[in-house]
Amino acid sequence: MTASLVELPVRKSIVVNASVHDAFEVFTTEIDSWWPRTHHIGTSPMARAVVEPRAGGRCYTEQMDGSECDWGRVLAWEPPRRLVLAWQITHKWGYQPDVSRSSEVEVRFIPHGDATRVELEHRHFERHGDGGESMRASVDGPNGWTTIMTLYANRVKKRASA
């Protein structure tokens, strides 16, 4: 990977058969219903994923041992159209408390006929310093945002059929 790639965002999009409101709600307040239990940075197994529904809100997991592990911060909360999160995870899968050294994840929910197009952009990998290239490669890899977006879409589909 060349140094210039670290400055390129990772983009993923998917169309889900749900209203913009429902698509936003599943992604945010229902994140625990679809986020994989393997994707966390806590020291104990993950019990629950939480995104607090407001600008400045925490993104964290509750662990089986009762502890909490921050992994991000809500930078923009604009239901039902847009969400921006600080990705406060280091390339070594630890917590980065300095938001200025964190990448960002923006998720947009766009009407698409009777469905919603969900566009995700993970950007500013250069803020991770020397770990930017490996972070970008990880989230763009097969077990990164592609898998996450598929799990999310499956949850939207399951909710719509319930």
Secondary structure, DSSP 4 states (H G I P E B T S, - for coil): --GGGGGSPEEEEEEESS-HHHHHHHHTTTGGGTS-TTS---SS-EEEEEE-SSTT-EEEEEETTS-EEEEEEEEEEETTTEEEEEE-B-TTS-B---GGGSEEEEEEEEEETTEEEEEEEEE-GGGGGGGHHHHHHHHHSTTTHHHHHHHHHHHHHHHHH-
